[in-house]
Amino acid sequence: MAMNELRTQVAVVGGGPAGSLLAYLLRLEGIDSVVIERRSRDYVLGRVRAGVIEHGTAQLLRDVGLGERMDAEGFVHDGVNLAFGGSLLRIDFRGLIDRYVVIYGQTQLQRDLYDALDRAEIPLLDESDDVTLDGIEGTEPTVTFRRHGETHTIRCDYVAGCDGVHGVTPQYIPGSLRRTYERIYPFVWVGVLSPTPPVNDELIYANHETGFALCSMRNEHLSRYYVQGSADDSVDDWPDDRFWETLSLRLPPDVAETLVTAPSIDKIVTPLRSFVAEPMSFGRLYLAGDAAHIVPPTGAKGLNLAISDVYYLSRALAERYRTGSEEALQSYSDRALSRVWKAVRFSWWMTQLMHRFPGVHDDFDRKIQRTELEYLAGSEHARRAMAENYAGMPL
């Protein structure tokens, strides 16, 4: 790796879950790649992200040999709970659609992926910056970047942009072709990581007249909780006492009574946003994951969408190298976006259903929310539709 010019088949820009998994899937197909990541390995592994793995995503990870630690340490959840009106409504995934989700932190999955890259001897060039692309409309694109003070160039057949919405690769989709769709939500999530047992064996999404709350977990002794805050809130606006008081208020009384509190060991403020950019490809550049779309965390779809993107892209590239046909590559964007928009719709629906929206129509919206929740409680068909979307559409 001391050479300043390399040749590979696929240059992967971005070493998060999308880029790491793509490189690993390509190796299983006999396709060489190099992964370029702006941050250090330790930084990427230190990021705290989502932890809900869809049924199909979990099976894919098992099928490619990446499910051992997930199955040993993750939590299988057969359902999820919606709290409203002082009680819990359980959506029974197993009973309704015979599926489940796995609670397994993205940090743990990222570690599994890095271990897999190391075992497969797939180059991961972290701490690389000043990335530029050239020739993506030709037959041999190049990716140029600086690493440890030296300039490097990778010549390749294709470039995969897995570097997030603020990365460089989305900028190479021409503005004349690119259309973006966006919804900014007028609130944030305030989240704490607490060294306490979870308040419930499954996730609880709470709709309360004062706002939304979510009870999640990382393991038996580590809980992740969120409450809805105002759009301009910062971490300093939410000392622990205020957070725990707000969370307790928004949970049903019998659940709140079992809540174990402690000084938080991490606290974050997360804005909520829906964003989709079309198309997801141009020339020999293909985007995947957050480079092309963002969903609010309410529906737990972000990580799963990144994985479905690279699954489709890896199969399309495998077809190209196996048969010479670019048909699957040409349809990649449309195929990925079809699944993306279904997840965007569900995440939007969940966000609309569970949060308090400030504004002149707030009373009307509250009545609609309550009616929708009561419809879910009374209709098995409605619960089945929610279960199908939450546990994940087939890949």
Phi, psi and omega in degrees: 000006180283342180295148179272349177230129182237161174230130176215175179276316181230125172266122181255116179263113183114120184249025173282197182303318182296307182294319181296314180294320179301312181300320180292316178297322178296319179299322178299335178266005180079021182254128181277147177209164172231134181257130180245123183231133183290320183271170175282161176304313182300322180295313181298318180288342180271353181286132179263120184227194185298162182222015180259115180257120179298161180303310181293324178296316179299319180293321177300314180300320177295316185299330182258014174083022183244016186256000188297309182288326176302315181289331181280324188246342181283169180245121175281123177247123180272359181191182178215155185246138172249124180257128175197152178061025177083009180218173181251137170249118181266130173263111189270092181302311185298314183288328185275318187226006179057044175226177180205174171237163178241129176270110184207115189299145178300328178299318179293319179296320179298321177296319177300319182292317178297320176299320180293320177299318180296316180298321181276358181056043175271123183297128173241108183261087180279173182055042177252130180226184183053047182283131174227147177250150177211147173074023183289346175269357179260203183257352179218081178297160174232148174238119180248140182202167176249137179216123180053040175085358181244148177269133180234150176230133175247123173263137188209175175271323184216155176240132174252120180267102181238032190257017172085168185295335178262010178283183183272330189294325179300336181292344182271359168279119185304138180301331180291339180257339191273129173240136180241148179230131188214145172222119176262126182270142189275042178197173178231167167258130171259121185240143174233148170255125188235132179281059185223157177293146179300151182283344180209157178289341179231167181294148174236121171258121186248130172252117181227155182299339178266354178139182186272156170211154178223131175249117179230189183205162171247322173200191185296341184236014182219118184246148174240122181237150178224148168226152176286134176235176178286156186300331183261012180290149172237172178303323182296338179282352186233072171299160185306318183301316179295319182298309183296323178296317180293315179299314180300320180298324188273355177263154173304145185307319182291332175284315181301327181296334182265358183292125176260125182249160178195163175304133182291149177255355175199144179216133183223160171238124185241115172292155179249135186207141167250132182209132175222134175243132178236144356279176179260015178207154173201126182059236179254024175252131180231125180268151177212148176071215186296347175296339183240340185200148177229138174234149174297151186289355184304321183267000178057046186249344189302305180297319181295323176294320178301319181290320178293323177303308185288334173298311178298317183293319180297320179293322179293318178293323178297319177297318180300313183283335181278319187243345185087352182278136176256014183301314181292324176295320180292332180263000184305311185301312181296320181293315180294316183295329177300316178286323180302311184294329175296319178289323177298317179299314181294317179297320176297316181298313179297321180294316178297323186288323194254347185256159172266123181261120177290148178144178187291338182261020187301316181297318178297313181299321179298320178296319179295316178302312182297319179295319179296318179294321178293326176295318176301317181297328186260354186236116176295325178298319179293318178295324179294320178297318178295316180300317181299317181287319183289314179288343171110133173290153178301148177291000000 
